[in-house]
Each structure stands twice: as structure tokens, then as C-alpha cells.
């Protein structure tokens, strides 16, 4: 998921959550007997959310139903766009490898991920490696997570990864670049009891 989509997703969820909490809390407060302000939509404990007058006020106006239907259609389209953006396949299934003769070959994304994981895991002090490929098949991007032993310097591990596994993967696939986001984390080992 791109950073922009993550940001939009978080903002929309936060705004929706705040609106629901404020409205629900206010209705609950009025229902429990607190006096609402004069501008609030509820005026007391026995008040209904929408009375007959509010529900039927615009029914006879010619613009009312087309406006309601258009607004609901826009909300539905936005909700569908949001759902497809969140559920869209994020992993890259294949990478286009340049063969040098103007042709290309397709390499499975999982195969390239496995090679990157295997080579990164053989580096000194790397406990475990995990790679996900993103982007387009002719311009892949990698997201790597390395679990490092406590004694390993993160800068050294990153330099070894860049000069080793990432360079080999980029060169072997004939890619001009392989942008990579690397997340480093230290492995935690349980203390063992000595008798």
C-alpha cells in the first residue's frame, strides 16, 4: 500500500471515528438525562432523532430525491474505491527481466523474494530476513525486514545488504534500480537459567 493511500486511509478512519464517537456520545448523554445545548438536534430524553416534520419537509420538492440519490451514489463510489484500494493485491507477482536482445523474460516475484531472503539470511548477524516486492513489473520496489542479532551494527548490516544481496538482485534481473525500504530490528533472546 502506498504511503499516500495509507495516509488517506488513516485520515478517513480517524475523521469517521471522531464523528461517530461525538454523535454517539452526545446522543448517549442526552439519553442519560443531561441537558443538551439549545442548538443540539435532541431536546430531551423523549425526543426522536427525526420527527415527522423533519422527515417529510423536503419530500414534495423536485430537487430533493435526485440530490439524495446523487449523494448516496457518490458515497457508494467512494466506498467502493476505498475498498478496492485497500484490498488490491499488493505483492508483485512477476518481474520483467531484460535479456539484452530487446526481448524480456518474466521472473516470478516470489523467486526473487526467496533469493533476496536467502542471501540476506547468510549475512553475518542476520537471524531472519523477509522480502516483499511491490511496484510494477518493469520497475519493482522491495520492502525488506531484517531481524538482527544483538551484537550487529545496523549500519554495517545495511551496507552489507546494499553491496551484496540488493546489488546482485538488481544486476541479475537487469534492472536500472531496485528501490528498497529496509526495516531493521534486533532479535530478543530469552535468558536461560543456569544451574
Secondary structure in CASP SS format (residue, H / E / C, confidence):
PFRMAT SS
TARGET T0000
AUTHOR 0000-0000-0000
METHOD secondary structure of the structure
MODEL  1
X C 1.00
X C 1.00
X H 1.00
X H 1.00
X H 1.00
X H 1.00
X H 1.00
X H 1.00
X H 1.00
X H 1.00
X H 1.00
X H 1.00
X H 1.00
X H 1.00
X H 1.00
X H 1.00
X H 1.00
X H 1.00
X H 1.00
X H 1.00
X H 1.00
X H 1.00
X H 1.00
X H 1.00
X H 1.00
X H 1.00
X H 1.00
X H 1.00
X H 1.00
X H 1.00
X H 1.00
X C 1.00
X C 1.00
X C 1.00
X C 1.00
X C 1.00
X C 1.00
X C 1.00
X C 1.00
X C 1.00
X C 1.00
X C 1.00
X C 1.00
X C 1.00
X C 1.00
X C 1.00
X C 1.00
X C 1.00
X C 1.00
X C 1.00
X C 1.00
X H 1.00
X H 1.00
X H 1.00
X H 1.00
X H 1.00
X C 1.00
X C 1.00
X C 1.00
X C 1.00
X C 1.00
X C 1.00
X C 1.00
X H 1.00
X H 1.00
X H 1.00
X H 1.00
X H 1.00
X H 1.00
X H 1.00
X H 1.00
X H 1.00
X H 1.00
X H 1.00
X H 1.00
X H 1.00
X H 1.00
X H 1.00
X H 1.00
X H 1.00
X H 1.00
X H 1.00
X H 1.00
X H 1.00
X H 1.00
X H 1.00
X H 1.00
X C 1.00
X C 1.00
X C 1.00
X C 1.00
X C 1.00
X C 1.00
X E 1.00
X E 1.00
X E 1.00
X E 1.00
X E 1.00
X C 1.00
X C 1.00
X C 1.00
X C 1.00
X C 1.00
X E 1.00
X E 1.00
X E 1.00
X E 1.00
X E 1.00
X H 1.00
X H 1.00
X H 1.00
X H 1.00
X H 1.00
X H 1.00
X H 1.00
X H 1.00
X H 1.00
X H 1.00
X H 1.00
X H 1.00
X H 1.00
X C 1.00
X C 1.00
X C 1.00
X C 1.00
X E 1.00
X E 1.00
X E 1.00
X E 1.00
X E 1.00
X E 1.00
X E 1.00
X E 1.00
X E 1.00
X E 1.00
X E 1.00
X C 1.00
X C 1.00
X E 1.00
X E 1.00
X E 1.00
X E 1.00
X E 1.00
X E 1.00
X E 1.00
X E 1.00
X E 1.00
X E 1.00
X C 1.00
X C 1.00
X C 1.00
X C 1.00
X C 1.00
X H 1.00
X H 1.00
X H 1.00
X H 1.00
X H 1.00
X H 1.00
X H 1.00
X H 1.00
X H 1.00
X H 1.00
X H 1.00
X H 1.00
X H 1.00
X H 1.00
X H 1.00
X H 1.00
X H 1.00
X H 1.00
X H 1.00
X C 1.00
X C 1.00
X C 1.00
X C 1.00
X C 1.00
X C 1.00
X C 1.00
X E 1.00
X E 1.00
X E 1.00
X E 1.00
X E 1.00
X E 1.00
X E 1.00
X C 1.00
X C 1.00
X C 1.00
X C 1.00
X C 1.00
X C 1.00
X C 1.00
X C 1.00
X C 1.00
END
